[in-house]
Each structure stands twice: as C-alpha cells, then as structure tokens.
Amino acid sequence: PVDPEKVDRMINGIVRQLESSGDQEVPSDKIGELVMEGLANLDSVAYVRFASVYREFREAKDFEEFIGELQTSVSD
C-alpha cells in the first residue's frame, strides 16, 4: 500500500507543474506522461499497471519491452 499522503503530494506536484506551464489547455498525453513519471517515483507496480493501460499494451512482448526499458533506466 502507498501512503495516501504521498499520493496527494504526487498529484499536487503534477497540478503545480501544469499550472506553472501557463497553458490554457493541456493535452491529455502531457498529463499521462506526468502521471507515469510520478508513479515511477512512487510505486513501481502502479507505474507498470498504469503504463499498460496508458500505452495500450496488447501482448506479453509489450510488457517485456517496457520492463526491459525500465530495468535499463534503473541500472543507468
């Protein structure tokens, strides 16, 4: 389980980033990327679950590629 306070901080951080951009309209893909970034720092399982829906994984190889990218970025 993730501490609800940490989730609130993540959400507030995303909102602040969007507000500080000054844009009147924000594309949904920008929001999705910010959520993925926040989840990556918060909970790896939630990150992978969100990514699977957001990036529309269709096959097991999609997961394999994503996890491979994740492992590469963590080891750098």
N, C-alpha and C positions, 0 to 999 in steps of 0.2 A: 504493500500500500504506500501511496505517496502522500506526504503531509499536505493537507488542504492549503495550508499557508504558502507552501512552495508553489502550488498550482496557481494560487492567487497572484503571487509575485511574478510568475511567468506571464500570466495574462496581462497584468498591469504593465509589464515591460513591453509587451507587444503593442498594447494600446498607446503607450508613450512614443514608441518608435513610429507608429502610424501617424499620430498627432503631430510629431515634430517634423514629419516629411512635408507638411503644409499642403498636401494634395487634397483636393475636394473629393476625389473619387480614387479608390484603391482597388486595383484588380484582384480578383479572388486568388490568383496564383501567387501574388505577393504575400497575401495573408497565409496561404497554405505553407509557403516556404518559411515564414516566420514561426508558424506553429511547429513545423518539423524541427527547426533549429532549437526552439525552446524545449521540445520534448527530448531531443538528443541529449541535452544537458540535464534533463530532469529524470527520465526513466527510459532505459533502452528498450524495454518491451513495448511500452506505449508508443515509442518512436517508430518501431518496426510495424506495429499494428496500424498506426495512422498512415505510414508510408504505403502500406499495402493497399489501402483504400484510395488514398490521395493519388498515388501513381498508377492505380488500377492494375495491380499485379494479376495476371491471368493464369500463370503456370508456375510450377515449382522453380523453374530456372530463373524466373523474375526475382524470387526471394533469394536464390543463390547468388545472383549477380549483386543484388542490393547488399546482402550480408558481406559479400566479398569486398565491396566498396567500403562498407562500414569498418571492417577489420583493417583494411589498408589505411584508412584515415586515422584510426585509433593508434596504429603502430608507428605512424609518422611523427 
